[in-house]
Amino acid sequence: MTISGKAANNLKALPRAVSWDNRALHLLDQRRLPQERLLIRCHGIEDVYEGIQKLAVRGAPAIGIAAAYGLLVGLFDNKLSLTALKEKLAERAEYLISSRPTAVNLPWAVNRMMTVASGEFADTEKLLARLEQEAIAIHQEDIKACHQIGDHGVSLVRQYPNVLTHCNAGSLAVSELGTALAPIYRAYEEGVKVHVFVDETRPLLQGARLTAFELQSVGVDCTLITDSMAAHMMALGAVDMVLVGADRVAVNGDVANKIGTLNIAILCGYFDIPFYVACPVSTIDAHTATGMDINIEQRNSVEVTHIMGEQVAPDGVNVANPAFDVTPANLIAGIITEKRLVLPPYDDNLKALLAVKSGL
C-alpha cells in the first residue's frame, strides 16, 4: 500500500463527535478522551443542553450539528397538536441557544431549523420529518465543507509543513476531518512530511487530550508542547505557520477562538510567521461588525483551579476564566473557508463571500 493509500485508510478511522441513528442522538464524550471512548445517548433536551454546556461535545460546527438534532430529541412520539409542537420547538430553541454564547454556529443551526418550522405543515409528523431532513442536511453540508476547507488549505501546508495549532479544530470539533486540521490531513494524505506542534491549550487541555489524540491515531507526526513554549519554538525557527479554527468571525475579520489564540497571533507578528484561520462560512457572523461585539463566555473557576479533577491552586483564590479571546484582523494572513481562501481586506472580501453564500 502506498503512503497516501495508508493515510487515506487511517483518516477513515477519525472519531466522530456527533451521530444520529434511528432518530437517536449520540455524542462522543470528549471529556473522557483520550483514555476512554464513551458515547452518550441523549434521551431528552436537558441531555443535549448539558452535553453542549459541559463540553461533552465542543467545537463550533459540532455544537451546531448537535443542537440541530437536539431540537428534535424525544419529540417523535409526542401527542402534541401542531400549534403546541411549534411552541415547544420555540422554547427548546431558546433553551439550546443559551447553553454557550460565543460560538455562532449554535444559533445559526437552531435558527435555520426554526425557519423551516415556521412553514405550513399538514400535521406534526410531516413537520418533524422535514426538520429531521434539515438537521441531516446541516450535518452533510458540514462534512462537505470540511473536505473543501482541506482542499483550499492544503497548498499552504505544502509550503509551510511545520505547523503550530491551538485547541482542537479536527474531526472532534466538526462532522469529520476538521477545519484547521483538514488541510493538515489532506497534506498527510498526499505524502507531505507535515509536522504539527500541538499547544496543550489550558485550562481544559483540548490540544493535549484531543488534537494530539487525533493526530497520533492516524499517524501524523506531532509534538505536544505547553502553551508557554510556543515563542521558544518560533525563536528556534521550528514553526513555519500557525493554523487555528474559529468560533465566530466578525465581518471585519476579527476572530474569536479558544483563549490563548491571541497570544500566538501576536507572536507570529513578532517572528514574521503567517497566522491562518480555518472555518466554514457559517462561522462568519454577518450580524457581528467587529470583535468588540462578540460576547465572550465566562466559565467556572474550577476549570482553572483544577486539572483533570485535581486541585492545583489554593482555596479561595480569585480566578478569571474567559473561554475565548479575539484576534484582530490585522494579525491574520488569511481565512480558509469551504468557498475559498479569503485574504485582506476582510471588510470587503468577507462581505462579498457572505453575499455569494446567500445568493444576493
C-alpha positions, 0 to 999 in steps of 0.5 A: 500500500502506498503512503497516501493509500495508508493515510487515506485508510487511517483518516477513515478511522477519525472519531466522530463527535456527533451521530444520529441513528434511528432518530437517536442522538449520540455524542462522543464524550470528549471529556473522557478522551483520550483514555476512554471512548464513551458515547452518550445517548441523549434521551431528552433536551436537558441531555443535549443542553448539558452535553453542549454546556459541559463540553461533552461535545465542543467545537463550533460546527459540532455544537451546531450539528448537535443542537440541530438534532437536539431540537428534535430529541424525544419529540417523535412520539409526542401527542402534541397538536401542531400549534403546541409542537411549534411552541415547544420547538420555540422554547427548546430553541431558546433553551439550546441557544443559551447553553454557550454564547460565543460560538455562532454556529449554535444559533445559526443551526437552531435558527435555520431549523426554526425557519423551516418550522415556521412553514405550513405543515399538514400535521406534526409528523410531516413537520418533524420529518422535514426538520429531521431532513434539515438537521441531516442536511446541516450535518452533510453540508458540514462534512462537505465543507470540511473536505473543501476547507482541506482542499483550499488549505492544503497548498499552504501546508505544502509550503509551510509543513511545520505547523503550530495549532491551538485547541482542537479544530479536527474531526472532534470539533466538526462532522469529520476531518476538521477545519484547521486540521483538514488541510493538515490531513489532506497534506498527510494524505498526499505524502507531505512530511507535515509536522504539527506542534500541538499547544496543550491549550489550558485550562481544559487541555483540548490540544493535549487530550484531543488534537494530539489524540487525533493526530497520533491515531492516524499517524501524523507526526506531532509534538505536544508542547505547553502553551508557554513554549510556543515563542521558544519554538518560533525563536528556534525557527521550528514553526513555519505557520500557525493554523487555528479554527474559529468560533465566530468571525466578525465581518471585519475579520476579527476572530474569536477562538479558544483563549490563548489564540491571541497570544500566538497571533501576536507572536507570529507578528513578532517572528514574521510567521503567517497566522491562518484561520480555518472555518466554514462560512457559517462561522462568519457572523454577518450580524457581528461588525467587529470583535468588540461585539462578540460576547465572550463566555465566562466559565467556572473557576474550577476549570482553572483551579483544577486539572483533570479533577485535581486541585492545583491552586489554593482555596479561595483564590480569585480566578478569571476564566474567559473561554475565548479571546479575539484576534484582530484582523490585522494579525491574520494572513488569511481565512480558509473557508469551504468557498475559498481562501479569503485574504485582506481586506476582510471588510470587503472580501468577507462581505462579498463571500457572505453575499455569494453564500446567500445568493444576493 
